[in-house]
Amino acid sequence: MSVEVLATGPLATVQDLGRPGLAGIGVGTSGAADTRSLRLANRLVGNDEDTAGIEITFGGLALRADRDLTVALTGAPCPITVDGRGAAPNSVLRVPSGTELRLGVPAVGLRSYLAVRGGIDVEPVLGSRSTDVLSGLGPAPLTPGTALPVGTPPERFPVVDLAPVADPPEHVVLRVRPGPRDDWFTAEALSTLVSAPYEVTSESNRVGMRLDGPVLERSITDELPSEGMVTGALQVPPLGTPTLFLADHPVTGGYPVIGVVVAEDVAKAAQARPGQHVHFRYL
């Protein structure tokens, strides 16, 4: 059983919960940028939470089913049609054999997640089916004409048909813990980080979110040896404006990290689109 990709929008990739625990050999975790939404989509169709689905950036995905499918779409709420008829996000949907599922552009949010009952059954790499756009590990980003195999449906059936989930917020507030290199910055920089908004730029992707706003001045200007990086790290390069690392971030970096966004808020960051402003708040 498989689904045929007809269109992808700006970017569509296969994602699960990633490859944790391999940073010691230079392999990042990768996985869904908004893990909360992928988990929900899988729960809606009865899959295990770490089953591979499709991450869609800014809508535009179109698929054709070669068998009857059960799917769910979460995250950024795209307009959905199944065989030309409107359908709802955050709900269990039936896609009959031979029909098309198409997604429009979401009014809010950036990334949507499509779970198929049985999961996207591409070949795993180092224990994960995730596409890592930085390292090139995992399946290639989807292209029109790709046939995606679907796995065996689980024995259990979906127990709800709708999840009452709020849309991604227009006003994005991210909680941050100072450090580990906050001592490399002036006291004014630490205050500025949580007092001024930063704009998400168009240079953002799954690797990191480049932000534009007030410069964060350093008190130590020495070179920093490369050290380990984590998802949510706010790294500050020489220009002085931070980059927020997301799912496909490098495992090491040589610029100081002024703070780290708490894991629970990284999903919110992954839904911020270019032009939106984010605000940081210390815990």
Secondary structure as GFF3:
##gff-version 3
##sequence-region A 1 283
A	DSSP	beta_strand	2	8	.	.	.	ID=ss1
A	DSSP	beta_strand	11	15	.	.	.	ID=ss2
A	DSSP	three_ten_helix	23	25	.	.	.	ID=ss3
A	DSSP	alpha_helix	35	45	.	.	.	ID=ss4
A	DSSP	beta_strand	53	57	.	.	.	ID=ss5
A	DSSP	beta_strand	61	65	.	.	.	ID=ss6
A	DSSP	beta_strand	69	75	.	.	.	ID=ss7
A	DSSP	beta_strand	80	82	.	.	.	ID=ss8
A	DSSP	beta_strand	85	87	.	.	.	ID=ss9
A	DSSP	beta_strand	92	95	.	.	.	ID=ss10
A	DSSP	beta_strand	100	103	.	.	.	ID=ss11
A	DSSP	beta_strand	111	116	.	.	.	ID=ss12
A	DSSP	beta_strand	147	149	.	.	.	ID=ss13
A	DSSP	beta_strand	172	178	.	.	.	ID=ss14
A	DSSP	three_ten_helix	182	184	.	.	.	ID=ss15
A	DSSP	alpha_helix	187	193	.	.	.	ID=ss16
A	DSSP	beta_strand	198	200	.	.	.	ID=ss17
A	DSSP	beta_strand	208	212	.	.	.	ID=ss18
A	DSSP	beta_strand	227	228	.	.	.	ID=ss19
A	DSSP	beta_strand	233	235	.	.	.	ID=ss20
A	DSSP	beta_strand	243	245	.	.	.	ID=ss21
A	DSSP	beta_strand	252	253	.	.	.	ID=ss22
A	DSSP	beta_strand	257	261	.	.	.	ID=ss23
A	DSSP	alpha_helix	263	270	.	.	.	ID=ss24
A	DSSP	beta_strand	277	282	.	.	.	ID=ss25
###
